[in-house]
Amino acid sequence: MPTSFGHDKFWITILKVAFIFVLLVVMTLVTIVAERKILGRMQSRPGPNRVGKFGSLQSLADGVKLMLKEDIIPALADKKVYILAPIVATVPAFLAFAIIPFGPTVSVASNHTPLVLTDLPVGVLYALAMSSLGVYGIVLAGWASGSTYPLLGGLRSAAQMISYEVSLGLALVPVFIYSGSLSTVSIVNAQHDRWFVWTLLPSFLIYFISIVGETNRAPFDLPEAEGELVGGFHTEYSSIKFALFFLAEYINVVTVSALATTLFLGGWRPPPIPYFSHYTEGFFPIIWFMIKTVILIFGFMWLRATLPRMRYDKFMKLGWKVLVPFSLVWILVVAAIRTIQLHSGDNDTRDYVILVAVVLAVLLLASIFVPPRKDPADVDIPAEHDPARSPFLPSLDGPPPGARAVLTASTPGSTAGEGSGG
């Protein structure tokens, strides 16, 4: 049955659009409260507990407060671009969810329709394009504010976009190889037997690390590092424009988590457990889809609560020297094994793929979290910091040979011979 945009009745399309909009807004409100509560529990401090039952309405109260605040535009700002930037950051975040299938084909008022707004043949590329456009809002906000710190935050965001878009795209190539399609619906159908998170585990790890950098979340939140950039790209923003940036950030977190669920966790399909495998009809699969998405969102919160912000050079090194080379090697391995499997007709090669995936995933984690050991003899200490070689720094063993001669030779009225003979 065709699932492309335009085959549904108009009122069904409007219903899907409204459902996606409400889902993303509600998920944003819930995610903000949940993150503050979870961070408070993990860091042994109280979370929101005043507005609503157990502080459940705190994010809604914050949104109302921001909308009622005075909207200030800096005198040096480029007014048109300054106003446009939050919109550019927010709109693509909503549009990217259009290709996410959150359920199978269902019947709505005797009309059969798939639970996806549109199934594009290149749906994954569309999602990547929307995520790239959203970063332009941050870059434009930093440039249009007319201030130094937002400009630096915008430049950092541009560097993150260039660096982690590469590894993000490379992480998805093995998924395309195994599914044979760029359509999100086809990718979900290709996982009816086994989820790609087991078959392509290194791709999932690279994808998750890349989306953390792509969404500017801790420990990769360098564009808004308050310790060095005040507030980063949104320092000069207030009122509803400030709220739009945070709305875009949390919607992006929901969207990339939903995309990860679609590409690696079987989408709306239930877990491979005999008792649950029968719940695949009607609207019930939406529950499976939301459970997987919420688990991935919790991963974002866990990282924020436990890891400190990375140094900028370490962040760039991780992207270009670890993730990108590793992704290229993994693509070659997957392509070779997949070619052998298709030509030989032997499905047992899938077990070899999983074995290689586990080994490479362990090597990837080791390269990220295990620092390289350095031999102290190989460390080159500059002369001005090495007491054994510098005549200008004191040493417990006394001055090195010739140091006194150098010092006395530089003194007016003395000679090197007098200094060395004393």
C-alpha positions as CSV (number, residue, x, y, z in Angstrom):
1,M,0.0,0.0,0.0
2,P,1.5,3.4,-0.9
3,T,2.6,5.4,2.1
4,S,3.9,8.6,0.3
5,F,2.6,12.0,1.3
6,G,-0.6,12.9,-0.6
7,H,-2.2,9.5,-0.7
8,D,-4.1,10.0,2.5
9,K,-7.3,12.1,2.8
10,F,-6.7,15.7,3.7
11,W,-8.3,15.4,7.2
12,I,-6.1,12.4,8.1
13,T,-3.0,14.3,7.1
14,I,-4.1,17.2,9.3
15,L,-4.7,14.8,12.1
16,K,-1.2,13.3,11.7
17,V,0.4,16.8,11.7
18,A,-1.5,17.8,14.8
19,F,-0.5,14.5,16.6
20,I,3.2,15.1,15.8
21,F,3.1,18.7,16.9
22,V,1.3,17.9,20.2
23,L,3.5,14.9,20.8
24,L,6.7,16.9,20.4
25,V,5.5,19.8,22.6
26,V,4.2,17.5,25.3
27,M,7.4,15.4,25.2
28,T,9.5,18.6,25.5
29,L,7.6,19.7,28.7
30,V,7.8,16.2,30.2
31,T,11.5,15.8,29.2
32,I,12.5,19.2,30.9
33,V,10.8,18.2,34.2
34,A,12.1,14.7,34.1
35,E,15.6,15.8,33.4
36,R,15.6,18.3,36.3
37,K,14.2,15.6,38.6
38,I,16.7,13.0,37.4
39,L,19.6,15.3,37.7
40,G,18.6,16.3,41.2
41,R,18.4,12.6,42.2
42,M,21.7,11.7,40.6
43,Q,23.5,14.7,42.1
44,S,21.9,14.5,45.5
45,R,20.0,17.8,45.4
46,P,16.3,18.7,45.2
47,G,14.7,19.0,41.9
48,P,11.6,21.1,41.1
49,N,9.0,20.4,43.8
50,R,6.8,23.6,44.1
51,V,4.8,24.1,40.9
52,G,2.2,21.3,40.4
53,K,2.2,17.8,41.9
54,F,5.8,16.9,42.7
55,G,6.9,19.9,40.5
56,S,5.3,18.4,37.4
57,L,4.2,21.8,36.0
58,Q,7.6,23.5,36.4
59,S,8.5,23.5,32.7
60,L,5.1,24.9,31.8
61,A,5.5,27.7,34.4
62,D,8.9,28.5,33.0
63,G,7.5,28.7,29.5
64,V,4.7,31.1,30.6
65,K,7.3,33.2,32.5
66,L,9.5,33.5,29.5
67,M,6.6,34.6,27.3
68,L,5.7,37.3,29.7
69,K,9.2,38.7,30.1
70,E,10.3,41.8,28.2
71,D,11.7,41.2,24.7
72,I,15.0,43.1,24.4
73,I,16.9,43.5,21.1
74,P,20.5,44.7,21.5
75,A,21.4,48.0,19.8
76,L,24.2,46.4,17.8
77,A,22.2,43.4,16.6
78,D,21.2,42.8,13.0
79,K,17.5,43.0,13.8
80,K,16.1,40.8,10.9
81,V,18.6,38.0,11.3
82,Y,18.3,38.3,15.1
83,I,14.6,37.6,15.0
84,L,14.8,35.0,12.3
85,A,17.5,32.8,14.0
86,P,15.2,31.2,16.7
87,I,12.7,30.4,14.0
88,V,15.3,28.8,11.8
89,A,16.4,26.7,14.8
90,T,12.9,25.6,15.8
91,V,11.1,24.9,12.5
92,P,13.4,22.1,11.2
93,A,13.2,20.4,14.5
94,F,9.5,19.9,13.9
95,L,9.9,19.0,10.2
96,A,12.4,16.3,10.9
97,F,9.8,14.1,12.6
98,A,7.7,13.8,9.4
99,I,9.5,10.7,8.3
100,I,9.5,8.8,11.6
101,P,7.1,5.8,11.5
102,F,5.6,5.4,15.0
103,G,3.3,2.5,14.2
104,P,2.0,0.1,11.5
105,T,-0.9,0.6,9.1
106,V,-4.1,1.2,11.1
107,S,-7.7,1.9,10.3
108,V,-9.1,5.4,11.1
109,A,-12.8,5.8,10.3
110,S,-12.6,2.9,7.8
111,N,-9.6,4.5,6.2
112,H,-6.3,2.5,6.2
113,T,-3.3,4.7,6.8
114,P,0.2,4.1,8.0
115,L,1.3,5.8,11.2
116,V,3.8,8.0,9.5
117,L,3.3,11.5,7.9
118,T,5.3,10.6,4.8
119,D,7.5,7.8,3.7
120,L,10.1,9.4,1.5
121,P,12.4,7.1,-0.6
122,V,15.3,9.1,0.9
123,G,13.7,9.7,4.3
124,V,16.9,9.4,6.3
125,L,18.7,12.0,4.1
126,Y,15.7,14.3,4.7
127,A,16.2,13.9,8.5
128,L,19.9,14.7,8.2
129,A,19.1,17.8,6.1
130,M,16.7,19.1,8.7
131,S,19.2,18.6,11.5
132,S,21.8,20.5,9.5
133,L,19.4,23.4,8.9
134,G,18.7,23.7,12.6
135,V,22.3,24.4,13.3
136,Y,22.1,27.5,11.1
137,G,19.8,29.1,13.6
138,I,22.5,28.8,16.2
139,V,25.2,30.2,13.9
140,L,23.0,33.1,12.8
141,A,22.0,33.9,16.4
142,G,25.7,34.1,17.4
143,W,26.5,36.3,14.4
144,A,23.5,38.6,14.5
145,S,23.7,39.4,18.3
146,G,26.6,41.9,17.8
147,S,28.5,40.5,20.7
148,T,31.7,38.6,21.1
149,Y,30.6,35.7,23.3
150,P,27.6,34.7,21.1
151,L,29.8,34.9,18.0
152,L,32.3,32.5,19.6
153,G,29.4,30.2,20.5
154,G,28.1,30.3,16.9
155,L,31.6,29.5,15.5
156,R,31.8,26.5,17.9
157,S,28.5,25.3,16.7
158,A,29.6,25.5,13.1
159,A,32.7,23.5,13.9
160,Q,30.5,20.8,15.7
161,M,28.2,20.7,12.7
162,I,31.0,20.1,10.2
163,S,32.8,17.6,12.4
164,Y,30.0,15.4,13.7
165,E,27.7,15.5,10.7
166,V,30.5,13.5,8.9
167,S,30.6,10.7,11.6
168,L,26.8,10.8,11.9
169,G,26.3,10.2,8.2
170,L,29.0,7.5,8.1
171,A,27.4,5.7,11.0
172,L,24.2,5.3,9.0
173,V,25.9,3.8,5.8
174,P,25.9,0.2,7.3
175,V,22.2,0.5,8.0
176,F,21.6,1.4,4.4
177,I,23.8,-1.5,3.3
178,Y,21.8,-4.1,5.4
179,S,18.3,-2.7,4.7
180,G,18.9,-1.9,1.1
181,S,16.9,1.3,1.4
182,L,16.9,4.9,2.7
183,S,13.2,4.8,3.6
184,T,12.5,4.7,7.3
185,V,9.5,2.4,6.8
186,S,11.7,-0.1,4.8
187,I,14.4,0.0,7.5
188,V,11.9,-0.8,10.2
189,N,10.5,-3.7,8.1
190,A,14.1,-5.0,7.6
191,Q,14.4,-5.4,11.4
192,H,11.5,-7.9,11.8
193,D,13.9,-10.7,12.6
194,R,16.7,-8.9,14.5
195,W,17.3,-5.3,15.4
196,F,20.3,-3.6,13.9
197,V,21.5,-2.5,17.3
198,W,22.9,-6.1,17.7
199,T,24.0,-6.6,14.1
200,L,25.5,-3.1,13.8
201,L,26.5,-2.2,17.3
202,P,29.5,0.0,16.4
203,S,27.2,2.0,14.1
204,F,24.8,2.6,17.0
205,L,27.6,3.7,19.3
206,I,29.0,6.1,16.7
207,Y,25.5,7.4,16.0
208,F,24.7,8.0,19.6
209,I,28.0,9.9,20.3
210,S,27.5,12.0,17.1
211,I,23.9,13.0,18.0
212,V,25.0,14.1,21.4
213,G,27.5,16.4,19.7
214,E,24.9,17.4,17.0
215,T,22.3,18.5,19.6
216,N,24.9,20.4,21.7
217,R,24.2,18.4,24.8
218,A,26.6,17.8,27.7
219,P,29.4,16.8,27.6
220,F,29.5,18.4,24.1
221,D,27.6,21.6,25.0
222,L,30.6,23.8,23.9
223,P,28.5,26.4,22.0
224,E,26.8,27.5,25.3
225,A,29.6,26.9,27.8
226,E,28.7,29.3,30.6
227,G,32.1,29.0,32.2
228,E,33.8,30.7,29.3
229,L,31.2,32.1,27.0
230,V,28.7,33.5,29.6
231,G,25.7,31.8,27.8
232,G,27.1,31.1,24.4
233,F,25.1,31.8,21.2
234,H,21.9,32.9,23.1
235,T,23.5,35.3,25.6
236,E,21.8,38.3,24.1
237,Y,18.4,36.6,23.8
238,S,15.4,37.0,26.2
239,S,11.7,36.3,26.4
240,I,10.1,34.0,23.8
241,K,13.1,33.9,21.5
242,F,15.2,32.5,24.3
243,A,12.5,29.9,24.9
244,L,12.5,28.9,21.3
245,F,16.1,27.9,21.4
246,F,15.5,25.5,24.3
247,L,12.3,24.2,22.6
248,A,14.4,23.4,19.5
249,E,17.1,21.7,21.6
250,Y,14.7,19.4,23.4
251,I,12.7,18.6,20.3
252,N,15.9,17.7,18.5
253,V,16.7,15.4,21.4
254,V,13.3,13.7,21.0
255,T,13.7,13.5,17.2
256,V,17.2,12.0,17.1
257,S,16.2,9.5,19.8
258,A,13.1,8.6,17.7
259,L,15.3,8.2,14.6
260,A,17.7,6.0,16.6
261,T,14.8,3.9,17.6
262,T,13.7,3.6,13.9
263,L,17.2,2.8,12.5
264,F,18.6,0.5,15.2
265,L,15.9,-0.6,17.7
266,G,13.3,-2.0,15.4
267,G,11.0,1.1,15.4
268,W,7.6,0.3,16.6
269,R,8.2,-3.4,16.7
270,P,8.0,-5.1,20.1
271,P,11.1,-6.6,21.8
272,P,12.0,-10.1,20.7
273,I,10.2,-11.7,23.7
274,P,7.6,-14.4,23.1
275,Y,4.9,-12.9,25.3
276,F,5.3,-9.4,23.8
277,S,5.8,-10.4,20.2
278,H,2.0,-10.6,19.5
279,Y,1.3,-6.9,20.3
280,T,1.9,-5.6,16.8
281,E,-1.6,-4.6,15.7
282,G,-3.5,-1.4,15.9
283,F,-2.3,1.6,18.0
284,F,-0.5,-0.5,20.6
285,P,2.9,-0.5,18.8
286,I,3.1,3.3,19.5
287,I,3.7,2.3,23.2
288,W,6.8,0.2,22.1
289,F,8.0,3.1,20.1
290,M,7.7,5.6,22.9
291,I,9.3,3.3,25.5
292,K,12.4,2.9,23.3
293,T,12.6,6.6,22.6
294,V,12.3,7.5,26.3
295,I,15.1,5.1,27.2
296,L,17.4,6.9,24.7
297,I,16.4,10.3,26.1
298,F,17.3,9.0,29.5
299,G,20.7,8.3,28.1
300,F,21.1,12.0,27.3
301,M,20.2,12.9,30.9
302,W,22.6,10.3,32.3
303,L,25.5,11.7,30.3
304,R,24.7,15.3,31.5
305,A,24.6,14.2,35.1
306,T,27.8,12.3,35.1
307,L,30.3,13.7,32.6
308,P,32.0,17.1,32.7
309,R,32.3,19.3,29.6
310,M,35.0,18.2,27.2
311,R,37.9,20.5,26.3
312,Y,37.5,21.9,22.8
313,D,40.6,20.3,21.2
314,K,39.7,16.9,22.8
315,F,36.2,17.3,21.3
316,M,37.6,17.9,17.8
317,K,40.0,15.0,18.2
318,L,37.2,12.6,19.1
319,G,35.3,13.5,16.0
320,W,38.1,13.6,13.4
321,K,40.7,11.2,14.7
322,V,38.5,8.5,16.4
323,L,34.9,8.5,15.0
324,V,35.5,9.2,11.4
325,P,38.4,6.7,10.8
326,F,36.6,4.1,12.8
327,S,33.4,4.6,10.8
328,L,35.3,4.2,7.5
329,V,36.9,0.9,8.6
330,W,33.6,-0.4,9.9
331,I,31.9,0.4,6.6
332,L,34.5,-1.6,4.7
333,V,34.0,-4.6,7.1
334,V,30.2,-4.5,6.8
335,A,30.3,-4.1,3.0
336,A,32.6,-7.0,2.6
337,I,30.6,-9.4,4.9
338,R,27.3,-8.3,3.3
339,T,28.7,-9.0,-0.2
340,I,29.8,-12.4,0.9
341,Q,26.5,-13.1,2.5
342,L,24.5,-12.1,-0.6
343,H,26.6,-14.0,-3.1
344,S,26.9,-17.2,-1.0
345,G,23.4,-17.2,0.2
346,D,24.6,-18.2,3.7
347,N,22.7,-16.4,6.4
348,D,25.2,-17.7,9.0
349,T,27.6,-14.9,8.1
350,R,25.4,-12.6,10.1
351,D,26.9,-14.2,13.2
352,Y,30.3,-13.1,12.0
353,V,29.1,-9.6,11.5
354,I,27.9,-9.6,15.1
355,L,31.2,-10.9,16.4
356,V,33.2,-8.3,14.5
357,A,30.7,-5.6,15.7
358,V,31.3,-6.6,19.3
359,V,35.1,-6.5,18.9
360,L,35.1,-3.2,17.1
361,A,32.7,-1.7,19.6
362,V,35.0,-2.7,22.5
363,L,37.9,-1.1,20.6
364,L,35.9,2.0,20.0
365,L,35.0,2.4,23.7
366,A,38.6,1.7,24.6
367,S,39.9,4.4,22.2
368,I,37.5,6.9,23.7
369,F,37.7,6.3,27.4
370,V,41.2,4.8,27.9
371,P,43.9,7.5,27.7
372,P,47.1,6.6,25.9
373,R,50.1,5.8,28.2
374,K,53.1,8.0,27.7
375,D,56.7,7.2,28.7
376,P,58.0,9.9,30.9
377,A,61.3,9.7,29.0
378,D,59.5,10.7,25.8
379,V,58.0,13.9,27.2
380,D,60.0,16.9,26.0
381,I,60.2,19.5,28.8
382,P,61.2,23.0,27.6
383,A,64.5,24.3,28.9
384,E,62.8,27.2,30.7
385,H,60.8,24.6,32.8
386,D,63.6,22.0,33.3
387,P,65.8,22.9,36.3
388,A,68.5,20.5,35.0
389,R,68.9,22.5,31.8
390,S,68.0,26.0,32.7
391,P,70.5,28.4,34.4
392,F,67.6,30.6,35.5
393,L,65.6,28.2,37.7
394,P,66.9,26.9,41.1
395,S,67.6,23.3,41.7
396,L,67.9,21.2,44.9
397,D,71.3,19.9,43.7
398,G,72.7,23.4,43.1
399,P,73.1,25.3,39.8
400,P,74.1,23.2,36.8
401,P,77.7,23.6,35.4
402,G,78.2,26.9,33.7
403,A,75.1,28.5,35.2
404,R,77.2,30.8,37.5
405,A,79.4,31.8,34.6
406,V,76.3,32.8,32.6
407,L,74.9,34.8,35.4
408,T,78.1,36.7,36.2
409,A,78.8,37.4,32.6
410,S,75.5,39.2,32.3
411,T,76.3,41.4,35.3
412,P,77.8,44.8,34.5
413,G,81.5,45.2,35.5
414,S,82.2,41.5,35.7
415,T,83.7,38.9,33.4
416,A,83.1,35.3,32.9
417,G,86.5,34.4,34.2
418,E,86.0,36.3,37.5
419,G,82.7,34.6,38.0
420,S,84.0,31.1,37.4
421,G,87.1,31.7,39.4
422,G,85.3,32.8,42.6
